[in-house]
Amino acid sequence: MIYRTFIQYPTTGMKGYFRLSDLVFLLLTLGAFSASAQAQNARKQIYVAVQLHASDIIRNEAKRRSWPDYQAKMNLFIPAEAAQLPACGKSLSVSFPGGDKVELSRMRLDVRCDEGQGWDMAVTVKPDIYLPVVVAKQGLERGHVIAPDDIAIKKLNISNARGNYVTQPDDVMGLTVKRRVRELQPIALNQLDSPVLVERGQRVMMIAEQGGVQAQTVGEAMKKGRKGEMIKVKNESSERVVSAIVADSGVVRMVYASGQ
């Protein structure tokens, strides 16, 4: 806000004097205008400095997370005490006490003026970040294997999103839903599981490798398993039950104890 103070001097033939109370009132009014303008400058300095710093944080976070396309709006909450601060004659110092850990729902930035006696203030930033993410076209039930027709891309505010939202459709193709996903709900990786590659009772190829020599045989899976999981497998030839790691669909690799 711009304050304009007009002082009209008395013309000839008019009484040309101020009462003492009028003079005191005028001085106080001018002082209030001056203080208000100064406070507004300090507040504006804080706003600009925090806005720039917060934008840099979000920009770096976008690069780290490989966001394909995003829009960000910064909502700043500056304490009312800023109205009492003098404008700073130096560039404000802004620091982010959170370090490398960025909570998108709420960030705190510390602002400091190093001129004269100086002052400091904590400002809260709540960004709105709109990002194209993978959502469910319709409700997906537990155990469902995700196919291309199950998903869509929708730009949403992910600032308060829980879990690891997904921006690339290929990252969820073929994965199994382990918790129900509602229609148009963003799909998070913690809602999904890798597909079952081996079913209980299934005949599987058992691969054994030791000392550079590889051998293959057939066995029966004693339980279902996903890639990387360890399961028990019964060798059809020896009928021995051994531990094996699921490597691919219908394929397991034998696990040997140390020293064997």
PyMOL commands that set and color helices and strands:
alter all, ss='L'
color gray80, all
select helices_A, chain A and resi 20-65+80-84+148-150+169-171+189-191
alter helices_A, ss='H'
color red, helices_A
select strands_A, chain A and resi 71-77+93-95+107-113+119-136+151-157+176-177+192-193+196-198+203-210+213-221+225-226+230-235+241-248+251-254
alter strands_A, ss='S'
color yellow, strands_A
deselect
rebuild
show_as cartoon
